[in-house]
Amino acid sequence: MPLVDLSTVTVRQDQDVVAARQRASQVAGLLGFEAQDQTRIATAVSEIARNAQRYGGGGQVTYLLDREAQPQAMVIRVVDHGPGIPHLDAVLAGQYVSTTGLGSGILGARRLMDTFFVDTTRGRGTSVLMRKNLPVSAATVTSDRLALVTRAIAERAPEGLVEEFQRQNQELLRALGDLQSRQQELVRLNRELEETNRGVVALYAELDDRADHMRAAAELKSRFHSNMTHEFRTPVISIIGLCDLIIQRRSQQGAAPESEIMYIRQAAEHLSSLVDDLLDLARMEAGKSEVRAGPVDAGELFGTLRGMLKPLLPGKDVTLVFEDVGGLPVVTTDAGKVSQILRNLISNALKFTDAGEIRVGARLVDPATIEFFVSDSGVGIPAADHERIFEEFLQLEHRLARRQRGTGLGLPLSRRLAELLGGTLTVRSQPGIGSTFTLRLPVTRAPSTT
């Protein structure tokens, strides 16, 4: 390591220790260290020089500069030819107790410097190497500046004990001033922290209140859905029954039912569908929707759906196609809920498709995952509405939708049912091209209750 020798002080007496301290402060100041660091370096040198004088019979303190380091550094080497330091490991670990104070000075000096290294051999003396990096604010020591530093060190005469005491008193006063400033800053920070803590506590309290309000609102909503739907179910069923009775009597009389009766029955069926969807949502929000897992054959499921939905075909211009799924494994899930999801998807596709094809199929994604899909050539959905359609009571405006108004609950309910079964429901769609809804489920779903 290329080190430049700046100065050397021989230590034999107490006055030499003072001189070593003065020289350390002087060199540190010339190299650009601030007053506080000058005091730290001088104190560390004083402690190690005193050990060399007291326990090593005297020694030498050499002040050096490491110009090639990044950053540059002031290096101090203290060497004595005394008996060495016994129990050095215990001393450096802070475990050695001495009546003379041996060890405490070494520990203190090590804390004040950036690097601290001790080499000691019994009967052959001790060498202590200390290092302090120059501060960022200090100018780089070039060859010209090094010559100025060396000249200034050589020209400055050592000061007496009185001057040294004055210097140390000034350093002590500065340290006390810094301590008082830091204490005031600490008091201010503690005060700000207390205010922040009070704000955080108030915020948490407000969040807790809002969470309680949201829980209460959710509970009220669930109760409202449940109570309302139960109250509506009986009169709605009665209306449908009365309409059927009137239609039956008109048929027996050989007359066609009035259009008003048919409108009333269609409205009652729409309301009945809304009641059923609301009941399903209320059960799921209340955590009372049970998954009845069992074996589900995709082919048998499609056969049931084909027979159930064929009467809903609006005309010969729309074809409902169920793909062959004979090679798929039997799935363990809730057949009723899967059927309900697919019915909703196919019904929506029929509603928004004037002509073309609606295709229903399934495929195995991997050994643990199966996908059901419903694809249509209908009006399609803008990208901005792909997630909005899963919001409750939302219905997109379109001329086909005006013909057959839905409840706005089919897709939100289907997505929740998919999540209840451990799966997902997603959509891909483009206006004018059509839509594909994909229900992805695990091949095996254990029974559970939400």
C-alpha positions in Angstrom: 0.0 0.0 0.0 1.7 3.3 -1.1 1.7 5.5 2.0 3.2 9.0 2.2 5.1 9.7 5.5 3.9 13.1 6.9 5.4 13.3 10.4 6.6 11.2 13.3 6.5 11.9 17.0 8.6 9.9 19.5 6.7 9.1 22.7 8.7 8.6 26.0 7.0 10.9 28.5 3.6 12.3 29.3 4.4 15.5 27.5 5.1 13.5 24.3 1.6 12.0 24.5 0.3 15.5 24.4 2.5 16.3 21.5 1.2 13.2 19.6 -2.3 14.4 20.2 -1.6 17.9 19.0 0.2 16.6 15.8 -2.8 14.3 15.1 -5.3 17.2 15.3 -2.9 19.4 13.2 -2.5 16.8 10.4 -6.2 16.0 10.3 -7.1 19.7 10.0 -4.6 20.2 7.1 -6.0 17.2 5.3 -9.5 18.6 5.4 -11.2 16.9 8.3 -13.9 18.9 10.2 -13.4 19.9 13.8 -15.4 16.9 15.2 -13.4 14.4 13.2 -10.2 16.1 14.2 -11.2 15.6 17.9 -12.0 11.9 17.2 -8.6 11.3 15.5 -6.7 13.2 18.2 -8.4 11.3 21.0 -7.8 7.9 19.4 -4.1 8.7 18.9 -3.8 10.0 22.5 -5.2 6.8 23.9 -2.9 4.5 21.9 0.1 6.7 22.4 -0.5 6.7 26.2 -0.7 2.9 26.1 2.7 2.8 24.2 4.2 5.2 26.8 2.8 3.5 29.9 2.8 -0.2 29.0 5.4 -0.4 26.2 8.1 1.8 27.6 7.7 4.4 24.8 7.3 4.2 21.1 6.7 6.1 17.9 3.6 7.6 16.3 3.8 8.0 12.5 1.3 10.0 10.5 0.8 8.9 6.9 -1.4 9.5 3.9 -2.8 6.9 1.6 -3.0 8.9 -1.6 -4.0 6.0 -3.9 -7.0 4.9 -1.9 -10.5 5.7 -2.9 -11.3 7.8 -0.9 -7.9 8.9 0.3 -7.2 8.2 4.0 -5.2 9.4 6.9 -3.3 6.5 8.5 -1.6 6.5 12.0 0.8 3.8 13.0 1.8 3.5 16.7 4.7 1.1 17.4 6.3 0.2 20.7 8.9 -2.5 21.8 7.3 -3.4 25.1 6.1 -6.8 26.4 3.1 -7.0 24.1 -0.6 -7.1 25.0 -1.8 -10.3 26.7 -5.3 -11.5 26.2 -5.7 -9.3 23.1 -8.8 -11.2 21.9 -10.5 -10.7 25.2 -9.5 -7.0 25.1 -10.9 -6.5 21.6 -14.1 -8.4 22.6 -14.6 -6.0 25.6 -14.3 -9.0 28.1 -10.9 -8.1 29.7 -11.1 -6.3 33.0 -7.9 -4.5 34.2 -7.3 -2.4 37.3 -5.0 -0.1 35.3 -7.5 0.5 32.5 -5.7 -1.5 29.9 -8.1 -2.4 27.1 -10.6 0.5 27.5 -8.4 2.9 25.6 -8.1 0.4 22.7 -11.8 -0.2 22.5 -12.5 3.5 22.6 -9.9 4.3 19.9 -11.3 1.5 17.6 -14.8 3.0 17.8 -13.5 6.4 16.7 -11.6 5.2 13.6 -12.8 3.6 10.4 -10.2 0.8 10.5 -8.3 -0.4 13.5 -5.7 -3.2 13.5 -3.5 -4.5 16.3 -0.4 -6.7 15.9 1.2 -7.8 19.1 3.7 -10.5 20.1 4.7 -11.3 23.6 8.2 -9.9 24.3 8.5 -8.1 20.9 6.1 -5.2 21.2 2.9 -4.0 19.7 2.0 -2.2 16.4 -1.4 -0.4 16.1 -2.6 0.7 12.7 -5.5 3.2 12.5 -7.2 4.6 9.4 -9.7 7.4 8.8 -11.1 8.1 5.3 -11.0 11.7 4.2 -14.5 13.3 4.1 -16.2 13.9 0.8 -16.0 17.6 1.3 -12.2 17.5 1.5 -10.1 18.4 -1.6 -8.0 15.6 -3.1 -4.4 15.8 -1.9 -2.4 16.3 -5.0 1.4 16.6 -5.1 1.3 20.4 -4.7 -1.1 20.2 -1.8 1.0 17.5 -0.2 4.0 19.7 -0.3 2.0 22.5 1.4 0.8 20.1 4.1 4.3 18.8 4.8 5.7 22.3 5.0 2.9 23.5 7.4 3.6 20.5 9.7 7.3 21.2 9.8 6.9 24.9 10.5 4.4 24.6 13.3 6.1 24.4 16.7 4.6 22.2 19.4 2.4 24.0 21.9 2.6 23.8 25.7 0.4 22.1 28.2 -1.6 25.3 28.8 -2.5 25.7 25.1 -3.3 22.0 24.9 -5.7 22.3 27.9 -7.3 25.3 26.3 -7.7 23.3 23.0 -9.3 20.4 24.8 -11.6 22.7 26.7 -12.7 24.2 23.4 -13.2 20.8 22.0 -15.3 19.8 25.0 -17.4 22.9 24.7 -18.0 22.2 21.0 -18.9 18.6 21.9 -21.3 19.8 24.6 -22.8 22.3 22.1 -23.3 19.6 19.6 -24.8 17.3 22.2 -27.3 20.0 23.3 -28.3 20.7 19.6 -28.8 17.0 19.1 -30.8 16.7 22.3 -33.0 19.6 21.1 -33.4 17.9 17.7 -34.3 14.7 19.4 -36.9 16.4 21.5 -38.4 18.0 18.3 -38.4 14.6 16.5 -40.0 12.9 19.5 -42.7 15.6 19.5 -43.3 15.1 15.8 -43.3 11.4 16.2 -46.0 11.7 19.0 -48.1 13.8 16.7 -47.7 11.3 13.9 -48.6 8.5 16.2 -51.7 10.3 17.3 -52.6 10.8 13.6 -52.0 7.1 12.8 -54.1 6.0 15.8 -56.9 8.3 14.7 -56.6 7.0 11.1 -56.8 3.4 12.4 -59.8 4.3 14.5 -61.5 5.8 11.4 -60.6 2.8 9.3 -62.0 0.5 12.0 -65.2 2.6 12.1 -65.5 2.4 8.3 -64.9 -1.3 8.3 -67.6 -1.8 10.9 -70.0 0.3 8.7 -69.1 -1.7 5.7 -69.7 -5.0 7.5 -73.0 -3.7 8.8 -74.0 -2.5 5.3 -73.0 -5.8 3.8 -75.1 -7.6 6.5 -78.1 -5.3 5.9 -77.7 -5.9 2.1 -77.7 -9.6 2.6 -80.7 -9.5 4.9 -82.5 -7.2 2.5 -81.9 -9.5 -0.4 -83.0 -12.6 1.6 -86.1 -11.0 3.1 -87.2 -9.3 -0.1 -86.8 -12.4 -2.2 -88.6 -14.6 0.3 -91.4 -12.0 0.4 -91.6 -11.9 -3.4 -91.4 -15.6 -4.1 -95.0 -16.5 -2.9 -96.9 -13.7 -4.8 -94.8 -14.3 -7.9 -95.5 -18.0 -8.0 -99.1 -17.2 -7.4 -99.2 -14.8 -10.4 -97.6 -17.4 -12.6 -100.1 -20.1 -11.4 -103.1 -17.8 -12.0 -101.9 -17.0 -15.5 -101.4 -20.7 -16.3 -104.9 -21.3 -14.9 -106.4 -18.6 -17.1 -104.5 -19.8 -20.2 -105.6 -23.4 -19.5 -109.3 -22.4 -19.3 -109.1 -20.3 -22.5 -107.5 -23.3 -24.2 -110.3 -25.6 -23.0 -112.8 -23.1 -24.4 -111.0 -23.2 -27.7 -109.8 -19.6 -27.5 -106.3 -18.2 -27.6 -105.1 -16.5 -24.4 -105.2 -12.7 -24.4 -101.9 -11.0 -25.0 -102.2 -9.2 -21.7 -102.2 -12.5 -19.8 -99.0 -13.6 -21.7 -97.3 -10.3 -20.9 -98.2 -10.7 -17.2 -96.8 -14.2 -17.2 -93.6 -13.2 -18.9 -93.1 -10.3 -16.4 -93.8 -12.7 -13.5 -91.2 -15.2 -14.9 -88.7 -12.4 -15.2 -89.3 -11.4 -11.6 -89.1 -15.1 -10.5 -85.7 -15.3 -12.2 -84.6 -12.1 -10.4 -85.8 -13.6 -7.1 -83.8 -16.8 -7.6 -80.6 -14.9 -8.5 -80.9 -12.6 -5.5 -81.4 -15.6 -3.2 -78.3 -17.3 -4.6 -76.3 -14.1 -4.1 -77.6 -13.7 -0.6 -76.7 -17.2 0.3 -73.2 -16.8 -1.0 -72.7 -13.4 0.8 -74.0 -15.0 4.0 -71.6 -17.9 3.6 -74.4 -20.5 3.3 -73.8 -21.7 -0.2 -72.7 -25.3 -0.1 -70.6 -27.2 -2.7 -72.1 -30.7 -3.3 -69.2 -32.3 -5.1 -69.8 -35.4 -7.1 -68.9 -37.0 -10.4 -69.8 -34.9 -13.4 -69.6 -36.3 -16.9 -69.3 -33.4 -19.4 -71.2 -35.4 -22.1 -74.2 -36.1 -19.9 -74.1 -32.5 -18.7 -74.2 -31.2 -22.3 -77.0 -33.6 -23.2 -79.2 -32.2 -20.4 -78.4 -28.6 -21.4 -79.2 -29.3 -25.0 -82.7 -30.5 -24.1 -83.3 -27.8 -21.6 -82.2 -24.9 -23.9 -83.4 -26.0 -27.3 -86.8 -24.3 -26.8 -85.1 -21.0 -26.3 -83.7 -20.9 -29.8 -85.1 -17.7 -31.3 -85.2 -19.1 -34.9 -83.5 -21.2 -37.5 -80.9 -18.4 -38.1 -79.1 -19.4 -34.8 -77.5 -22.8 -34.4 -76.7 -24.1 -30.9 -73.8 -26.6 -31.2 -72.5 -28.8 -28.3 -69.1 -30.3 -29.1 -68.2 -33.9 -28.6 -66.5 -34.3 -25.2 -66.5 -38.0 -25.0 -62.7 -38.2 -24.4 -62.7 -36.0 -21.3 -62.4 -37.5 -17.8 -65.1 -37.4 -15.2 -64.8 -34.3 -13.1 -65.5 -34.0 -9.4 -67.4 -30.8 -8.7 -70.9 -29.5 -8.1 -73.0 -30.4 -11.2 -75.9 -28.1 -10.3 -73.6 -25.0 -10.1 -71.7 -25.8 -13.2 -75.0 -26.3 -15.0 -76.3 -23.0 -13.6 -73.2 -21.2 -14.9 -73.4 -22.7 -18.4 -77.2 -22.0 -18.6 -76.6 -18.3 -17.8 -73.8 -18.1 -20.4 -75.8 -19.9 -23.1 -78.9 -17.8 -22.3 -76.9 -14.6 -22.7 -75.4 -15.8 -26.0 -78.9 -16.6 -27.3 -80.1 -13.2 -26.3 -77.3 -11.3 -28.1 -77.0 -13.4 -31.2 -79.3 -12.7 -34.1 -77.7 -15.1 -36.6 -74.8 -17.5 -36.7 -73.6 -20.1 -34.2 -73.4 -20.6 -30.5 -70.8 -23.3 -29.6 -70.5 -25.0 -26.2 -67.5 -27.2 -25.5 -64.9 -28.3 -23.0 -61.2 -29.2 -23.0 -58.6 -30.5 -20.6 -56.0 -27.7 -19.9 -53.7 -30.0 -17.9 -54.3 -33.1 -15.7 -55.7 -30.9 -12.9 -57.7 -28.3 -14.8 -60.7 -28.4 -17.2 -62.2 -25.5 -19.2 -65.8 -25.1 -20.3 -66.5 -22.5 -22.9 -69.5 -20.8 -24.6 -68.7 -19.0 -27.8 -71.1 -17.0 -30.0 -71.1 -14.9 -33.1 -73.2 -12.2 -31.6 -72.8 -8.5 -31.1 -69.7 -8.7 -28.9 -68.6 -6.5 -26.0 -66.2 -3.5 -26.0 -62.9 -4.1 -24.2 -63.8 -1.3 -21.7 -66.8 -3.3 -20.5 -65.2 -6.7 -20.1 -65.1 -6.4 -16.3 -68.1 -4.1 -16.0 -70.4 -6.9 -17.2 -69.6 -8.8 -14.0 -71.0 -6.0 -11.8 -74.5 -6.6 -10.2 -77.5 -5.1 -12.1 -75.4 -3.8 -14.9 -76.9 -4.2 -18.4 -75.2 -3.0 -21.5 -77.3 -0.9 -23.9 -78.1 -2.7 -27.2 -81.1 -3.1 -29.5 -81.1 -6.9 -28.8 -81.0 -6.3 -25.0 -84.0 -4.1 -25.2 -86.0 -6.9 -26.7 -85.3 -9.3 -23.8 -84.4 -7.4 -20.6 -82.4 -9.5 -18.1 -81.9 -9.1 -14.4 -78.3 -8.0 -14.6 -77.4 -10.7 -12.1 -76.6 -13.7 -14.3 -72.9 -12.9 -15.0 -72.0 -11.6 -11.5 -73.7 -14.7 -10.0 -71.9 -17.0 -12.5 -68.5 -15.6 -11.6 -69.1 -16.0 -7.9 -70.3 -19.6 -8.4 -67.1 -20.2 -10.4 -65.0 -18.8 -7.6 -67.0 -20.9 -5.1 -66.0 -24.0 -7.1 -62.3 -23.0 -7.0 -62.2 -21.7 -10.6 -62.5 -18.6 -12.7 -64.8 -17.1 -15.3 -63.3 -14.8 -18.0 -64.4 -13.3 -21.3 -62.8 -12.6 -24.6 -64.9 -10.4 -27.0 -64.8 -8.0 -29.8 -67.7 -5.8 -31.0 -69.2 -7.2 -34.2 -67.3 -10.5 -34.0 -68.7 -12.2 -30.9 -67.8 -13.4 -27.4 -66.2 -16.4 -25.7 -66.8 -17.0 -22.0 -64.4 -19.5 -20.4 -65.1 -21.3 -17.1 -61.9 -22.8 -15.8 -62.3 -25.4 -12.9 -60.2 -27.9 -11.0 -60.8 -31.5 -12.1 -61.3 -32.4 -8.5 -63.1 -30.1 -6.1 -63.7 -31.2 -2.5 -67.0 -30.5 -0.7 -67.1 -27.3 1.3 -69.2 -24.5 2.5 -68.4 -20.8 2.1 
